[in-house]
Amino acid sequence: METKVYVETSVVSYYTARASRDVVVAGHQQATHDFWARLGGTLEPFISALVLTEAGKGDISGAEKRRH
């Protein structure tokens, strides 16, 4: 049985965003990618309706990536 993990909006944003030139943000982005790669499908992510709403805001192409 997979363990469920709640994913909030900033995780989705870091995972789908273009690579940042800001070293702190870039570090968060890389850590997010590394985290999901290490899990290898062992966790079942879930999000709330609020995360869906937040992820759908902003730049249209970015919002499309965040929602899928």
Rosetta blueprint (number, residue, H / E / L):
1 M L
2 E L
3 T E
4 K E
5 V E
6 Y E
7 V L
8 E L
9 T H
10 S H
11 V H
12 V H
13 S H
14 Y H
15 Y H
16 T H
17 A L
18 R L
19 A L
20 S L
21 R L
22 D L
23 V H
24 V H
25 V H
26 A H
27 G H
28 H H
29 Q H
30 Q H
31 A H
32 T H
33 H H
34 D H
35 F H
36 W H
37 A H
38 R H
39 L H
40 G L
41 G L
42 T L
43 L E
44 E E
45 P E
46 F E
47 I L
48 S L
49 A H
50 L H
51 V H
52 L H
53 T H
54 E H
55 A H
56 G L
57 K L
58 G L
59 D L
60 I H
61 S H
62 G H
63 A H
64 E H
65 K H
66 R H
67 R H
68 H L
